[in-house]
Amino acid sequence: MTSGAFGRSVSRPREQADLPIEFAEAVRSLRCAAVRAEVRVAEIRPPQRLAPWSHAVSLDVRPGAVEAATGRLVLLHDPAGSETWDGTLRLVGFGTADVDPDMAGDPLLPEVGWSWLLDALADQGAAYTAAGGTVTQTASTRFGDIVGPRRACELELRASWTPLGLDLSGHLRAWAELLCMVAGLPPPGVAVLPAHGPGRP
């Protein structure tokens, strides 16, 4: 266990030996990234066969006791480079959150979800190239003894892009902010006013 810039102790997998300098610098920037208080970040075991070197973190959005959104961000590194990546580093993100049925039924939701990612990257000054991904809306109905609301709607985001530079802190903050937006959290520093004022019905 170690206490990082995320403001709490996180579990780290066993350190890889002989890290390439470029990859080590990128990983260091992820470990030093600070995200908003509602997001919990922890290092997890990365995928082993997507690239010679990899690093991964999980992100859980918890504005209260209940998890509102969850995701992960994976850093891949191939010192030989990749034509499809247009570089030697690649970030791969996955996120999912329950959404209101009215929102889930909006045919423009995929376009909006994708624009949230691009806007978040721009807001954080996270330069990138070769971005691609999918936004998926799903609706399910529970039957029998399955715990949970009878009807549930979910938004799933998958994306990958090539960062331009080794400081990936802005990319992690952008992915965290995207998950917060999907979960319906207001921007940092913006308070949500109650629907009725004090003393009103």
N, C-alpha and C positions, 0 to 999 in steps of 0.2 A: 504494500500500500504506500501511496505517496500523496502529498498534498500539492495540488497544482494550481494554476491560475483560474480554474473554474470555481474556486472557493470551497472545495471540499476534497476529501480523500477519494482517489480513484484507483481502481485495480489495473495494473499493467501486465500484459503478457511478458513472458521471458524475452529479454532484449536480444535482438538479432546481432550477430557478430559481423564485423567488417562492413558496416553500412557504407554505401556510396555517399560521398560528401553531399551531393545534390539532394539525395533522398533524406539524409540525416537533417539537413537544414530545413527541408519542407516539414518533416515530422516535428521538429523543434518548434516551428511557428504554430503548428496546430496545438501543441501542448501549452503554448503561451497565450492562446486566444482566450479572450474573456467574452462570455455571452450573458444575456439578460438572466435575471434571477430565476425566472420561471422554467428555465431549461437546465436539465441535469445531463451532464456529459460524462461518459466513462469509456475508457479504452477497452476494446473487445478483440477477440481473436480474428485476424483478418483472413480473407480467402487466400488459399495457398497456390492456386494454379492459374490465376488470371495474369500474373506478371511475376518477374523474378523477385521483386520486392513489393511489399504491401503493408499498409497500416490502416486501422479502422477504429472508429469511435461510434458509440450509440448516443442518441439524443432523445430524451424524454421530456415532453412539455407538460408540466404539472403546475397550473396556476393555483391549485388547491390540493386536496387529498386525492383527487381523481386525475388519472392520466388523460390528457386531452389530445395528444398526438405523439407519435413515436417515429423514429427514423434512424438512419445510420449514414455515415459518410466514410467512403473508402478511398484511400490514396494508393494509386498504383504507380510503379516506377519500372521502366525498362531502359537501362543505360544505352541500349542499341537504338532506341527510338522506335516509333511506330508511325507508318504513313496514315493510318486511320485516326490516330491521336493528333497528328501534326505536332509531335513533341515527345519528350521522354517521361512526362508526368501526366497522370489522368486522375480526375476526381469522379467518383461514382456515388450518387446519392439515391436513397430510397426513403420514402416517408408515407405515412398513412394516418388518417384521422377520421373519426365519425363526423358527419356533417348533417345539417338540417335537411329533411326531405325536400323542402322547397328549393334549397340550394342545389341538392343533388339532381333535381329534375331540370335544372337550367341547362339547355343545350350549349350555352356558351361557357360553361364552367371549365372545360379543358383548356380553352384559350386563355381564360382568366388565370387559371392555375399556373400555366406556363409563363404568362406575363409577370406573375408575382415573383417567380424565380429570377427572371431577367432583371426586374426592377430591384430586387434585393441585392443581386450581385453589383448592379450599378451604384446603388446607395452606399455599399461598403467599399467601393473603389476596387473591386476584385476583377481585374482584367482577365479575359479568357478568349478561347477560340474553339471552333469545332464542337459546339454544344448540340446535344440532341437528347430526346427523351420522350416519355409518354405520360399522359394524365388520364386516369381511368376512374369512372364513376361506377359504383356497384350498389345494388339494393338487395337486401335479403330479408326473409320472413322466417322467424323462429317458430318451431312447433314442439309440442311435448314438454319435456322437463328441462330443456336448454335454458340456462339462466340469461336474463337480459331482456331488453324491450322486444316486443313482438316483431316490430319492423325496424330495421337499421339501414342506414345509408353510409357509405364510406367513400372517401376520395383517396386515391393512391397515386403517388408521384414517383417516377423513376427518371433519373437524368444523369448525364455524364458530360464533362467538359474538360478542356485542357487549360490549366492555369498558365498565365504568362508571368513568370516570376516564381521565386521560391518562398515568398511570404504568403502563406495560405490562411492566415488568421481571418482575413476578410471573407474568404470563401466559406469558412466554418460559420462565421457570424451570419452570413447570408443564408446558409442552409437552415440554421437555427431560426432565423427570422421568418423564413418561408413556412416552417412548421408552425410557428406561432400564428401566422396569418391564417393558415388553413384551420387551425384550432379555434379561430375567432377571437384571439387576443388583440387588444388595441395596441397601437404603436407604443414603444417605451415612453414613459412620462405622461401618457394620456390616460386620464381617469374616466371610467364609465359612469355616467350619471344614472341614478335610479329612475325608473319609469315614472314614479310619483314623488312629489316633493314631500318634505316632513309634514305630518299632520293631514295629508291628503289621502283619500281612499284609494 
